[in-house]
């Protein structure tokens, strides 16, 4: 019996127009055998949560460089919980000041990956932390 692949939604919330990092991560996750859904640029938290629900993902990776992480990321977590997606792993990658990491984690972000993090570390974290059904 084949084990279901880990499904990851890679999302770019807000007005940030730079998606190179998100595409690199999406490709690395795909190459690691995961199913990846990429939302594209300028997504609202509502659009991201809706796509996560529709696609029945195990994890949501939020790529953010705009500085709006303290507003957008907790909103996405809240919307996921509202939709019963309490077990969905939520990750953030991008430009996040060190002082903001702990507060984000208390608001439901599983991990924050800063620039320079290896794709192997991200793949390993997802594999280790996604709850298998």
N, C-alpha and C positions, 0 to 999 in steps of 0.2 A: 504494500500500500504506500503510495507516494505521500510524503509529508507536504502540506500546503506551504507554499513559499511565503516568506514574510513580505507583507505589502506596506509600502512606505509612500506617503504623500509628501512631496517636496514643494513648499509654498514660498512665495515672495509677497509678503503683505506690504501695504502702504504704497508710498509714492516712489520708493527706491527703484531706479531703472537699470540697475547693474545686476545681471544674472549669471555671470560667468562662473562664480563659485558654486551656485546652486546647480548649474549644469554639470560641473565637475563631480559634485557629490552624487547627483542622480546617476551619472554614468558609472561611478565607482560602486554604488549600491547594486545597480543592474549587473555589473560584471561579477559581483559577489553572489549572484543568484537570487536577488530579491526582485520583486515586482515593484516598479517605480511609476508613480503617477506624478507628473509635473504640472502645476497649475498655471504657470506663466507669470508674467509681471502684473503688478498693481492689483493684487487681490485684497478684498476686504476680509476681516475676520469671519464674517458671516459666510462669504463664499468659500473660504478655506474649510470651515467646520462642515458646511453642507457637502462639499466634495469628499471630505474624510468619511462622512456618514454614508454617502452614496457608494463610495468605493470600498467600504468596509475594511479600512486600513488598520494595521497594527501599530503604526507609528506615524507621526507628523513631524517633518523636519522643516523648521522655519528659518529661512535665510534672510537676515536683516542687517542692513548697513546704514539705515536712515537715522538712527538714534531714537526711533519711536518704540523700541522694544519694551519699555516699561508700561506702555499703554496697550500695544497690539498683542503681545504674547499672552499676558494674563486674560485678555478678552477671548482669545482663541481657546485657551484652556477652559474658561467658563462655558463657552458655547459647546465645546465637546462634552463637558459634564452634563449640560442641559439636555443633550441628545443621548445620554446614557452611555457615552464612550469613556467611562471612568478608567478603563484598563489601557487606553491608548497612550502610548509613550509619546511625549512631546519634547522635542529637542530644538535647540536654537543654535545657529551658527552665524558668525559674522562679527561685526564690531560691537562689542559689549564691554563697557568699563568693568574692571574687576569688582568695584564696589556694588555693582548692580547684579552680580551673579547670584549671591546668596538670597537676596530678596526674590529673584525670579524663581529660584528653586523652592522657596516656601510657598510660591503661588502656583506650583504644579509643573514647572519645567523640570524634566528629569536630568538634563545636562546641558551645559553651554560649551560649545566648541569655538575657540577663538582662531583667528587666522594662523596658519602654520600647523594646525592639527593634522596628523596624517589620516588619510582616508581609511587606512587599516584600523586605526583606533576607533573611528566612527562606526565602521562595519562591526567591529568586535563589540562595541557598546550596545548596539542595536540587537545583535544576536544574543547577547548575554541577558538583556533586559526585557525583550518582548515576551509576554506571557503566551505560551503555547496552549491552544485549546484542545 
